[in-house]
Amino acid sequence: MLTRLFAGHVELSAVVLAVAGTIGAAWIAARLVRRVMAAWLRGLMGDPALLVSSPTVRAPLRIIGGATFVFVLAILLFPAFELAGLRPRAGVPLRNLADWSFGAGLRTVLIIVLAYALVRTTALLVRRFEHDLSLGTDLDALERAKRARTLGAVVHKAATVLVIGSAALMVLQGVGIDITPVLTGAGIAGLAVGFGAQTLVRDIISGFFLILENQVRVGDVAAINGTGGVVESINLRTVILRDVEGTVHVFPNGAINTLANRSKDFSYYVIDLSVSYFDDTDAVAAVLKDVGAHLQSDSEFGPAILAPLEVLGVESFGDWSIQIKARIKTMPSKQWFVGRELRRRIIKAFEQHGFSIPFPVPSSTVPKEPRRLDAPPPDIAVRPDRAGQ
């Protein structure tokens, strides 16, 4: 049987040595490929324990390792026979393998190394970008860190897909495979996906710039397309908003026409006070400023106030009152917390200084007790000049 596979004199020890060496090299290559793939999956999933416990992950690793073992064994077996002094009748000659290794093989290895270096460089640049944006310990630094992580993940994934795809096409071309049908098919598929996923692409691009420009952050109080609430999540495709009733609203980023951020950098609590025409507006303004100063010095509410209360002046004249507008500058999202206490203290201060809060007087009154049907009619007062008539 050996004489059918080899030409000339055949020594069994040489065959065993060549087969054993080739099996060892194939096993080492399969182990290396499995470790590289396991490390890649570990970084992709972020859960090392999943690689050990999940059959869904272990099965592809076994298949990849087995395929690598068979491929390396088939490539190196016959050249190993030639190195052992045998002359196989089939297989890849050692000269052809050497020519490919120092030609297309060397270029393939160089392409793979460069692709790996570009992916690692992109990862390092993204990590440096995230680190620079997350410097600091305040709340703004935490928000910048979230935004940097989101953008960094998008950039890293896009660059990885682009580099690996380009490297794969170059490797296929280097081994003699015509990649023109692949490029044509990819172009047609990309065109079809582009027409069918215009809304998805628009949402992703809008979400990218929404995060990049820092228009809104998680935890902000915002009004999107007229719906107000707290921003719970910002993704590349959607923004999730929860209103005061607890209802969750999901807005595709490409469908956001108006966005009003009520807690960007700082907030104002604006109050319109109805004051009687008989009260001195200057005295009312002085009392309002005094109330604001006491509120700002309070240990509970003071840290949330950024500036003293401003009395903007008389806003309008009503039918039964004067409107005075005032506002106070607060930390983001703290305007309602401060405003409720401000209103409570204003009411007490007005009572203390004798200011009245006017309200419309009805044109008719209703008696406290309803009149019975069997009751006698009320006495009618008679004017003195009509007595005796």
Disulfide bonds with the S-S distance in Angstrom:
none
